[in-house]
C-alpha cells in the first residue's frame, strides 16, 4: 500500500494500459469551496478502483472530472491518451469517442432517468452516439432482459421504485457498452437484494474486463467490488492507495479519514 | 473509553429534557375542536391526486380501444379539424352533435364515461364562468328579460333569453372542445404524443423541453409533497391559517427553486455524459396505416357534415 505520493504515477511516456490519468488536479466549487486538492490518480485497463472517503471529501467531484463534466482549476486529465478539457470536448469526434468509452451512473437516479418512458431513456445514449434506430432498439431489448426489467420498458420513470430507477440508470449506461464505468455511490439506499444484485453485476463486468471506478463508503462489500482502493482524506487529498485487504487492515487510517468510527475500530 | 452506562467519552451531549421519560408537550387526547384543512393543505393534496390521475390516464392510453389504435399524428390533425368545427358552429344542435360524437368516441375507446364527463366538466366552469355570466345580462346582450334583477329609468334589466342562449352556446362549444382535447391526451401515451408533435414538424428542441418539463413537474410535485408532509408531521393539531403558513409557502418556493436548479444541472450532466450535444434523437418511428387514413377520412366527412348542417340550421 502506498501512502499519499501524488506523483507516484508520473510517467512521461504514454502507456496504452493507462486509460485515465489525472495529474495534480485541484478543483473548488464557486472558487472557494475546495473539492479536490492536488489529486493524482492513474486508472489502468481492467482495474476495479474504489474511491473511498467520508461525505464531501471529493469522490463525486473526481468522478465528474473523470467523465469530463467538470474541469479542474489546476492540473491535467488525459483519457485514452488524449487530454480531456472543455475545449477538446467541443470537438465532435473527440466528444463522441470519449462519451462512448466512458459511462457514468449517477448517485441520484432521478437525474439520469428523465425521458417519458424507460425504453426511451435507455435508447437515449446510443441514439445520441449515432447508432441506427434498429440497432438501438435491439440493444435496449437485450439490456432490459439482461437486467431482468423487460416489464418496465413502457413505464414512466415516476412510476418506478428506488431500486428499479437504479437498474434503469445502470441500463442507460450499459447499453452504450462503455470501456470504463464510473459509479457514484452505487449501493447507497438500496435494499439488500438490489444491493447484492448490483455487486454481482459489478463482479461480472469486472470479469469481462471492464474498467470500473466507483465512489463509495460501503466497506462491507469492498473485497467483492474492488481490487484497488484509493482513500481520500477530509481535506480532499488522496492519502492512501492499496488493495482492499491492505486498506481495511489499516484501522488507524480508516478512523483518520472518517470511514469508521473509533468505537467500531476498537471493536474490530 | 466506555462509560458505566455503555456510552463513549466524547459522545453527543444530550440535554436532560430529551432523555426524560415524559410524554410529549400535550399528554391529553382529543380536545374536540376541529378546523377544516387550509387552502394550502387542499392544494398540496390535490397535487398528489394529479399523480394518481396521470397513472390512471396511462392505463386508459394502454387500453384496447378505437382511438388507441390510431396514429397520434392522425389524431392531432383530426383534433384540429374538429376544433375548427367547434369554433365555427353556431347552432346548439351542431354543438350538441359534436359533443355526442366525443362521448361516442370515448365509449369506443374503452374510457369510463363517468370519468370522461367529470374530467371535462371540471374545466368548463373555469374557462367559461367569468366570460359567460356577464353575457347573460341585458346590458351586454339586449333582448327579452326573463329574470329581472334591477330597473334602469323604469326599464327592467336582468338575464335575457338571448343572453342565456349565447351563454349556452359558449358553454357547449367549450365543453366539446375540451372533450376533444381530453380524448387525445387520454388515449395517447405521453411519449407518443411528443413523437407525433415531432413528426408534424414541431422543432426537436421544443419537444425535448416539453418532455423534460413534464418529467420535472412530477419530481417537483414529489418534493412539494415530501416537504408538506415533513411539516405536517411536526405540526401538532391542525395547521393554522396564519403567517407561519405563508412563511412556509415562501420558504418552500425558495427551497424548490434551489432544488430545481440543482436537479437541472444534474440532468444536463447526465445527458452530456451520454453524448447529448444539443440535438436529441428519439426511438419512436411511426408509419401511417390504412386504419389511420380511414379515421382521417371519416373525421373529414363528419366535420364537413357538421359545418353543412350548421349552415342549414342557422342560415347566414
Interface residues (C-beta under 8 A of the other chain):
Chain A: X64 X67 X69 X92 X95 X96 X99 X100 X102 X103 X104 X106 X108 X110 X111 X112 X114 X115 X116 X117 X119 X120 X123 X124 X125 X127 X128 X129 X133 X136 X137 X140 X154 X156 X157 X158 X159 X172 X173 X176 X262 X263
Chain B: X8 X51 X55 X58 X62 X189 X190 X191 X194 X211 X212 X214 X215 X218 X219 X222 X263 X266 X267 X269 X270 X271 X272 X273 X274 X275 X276 X277 X280 X281 X282 X283 X284 X285
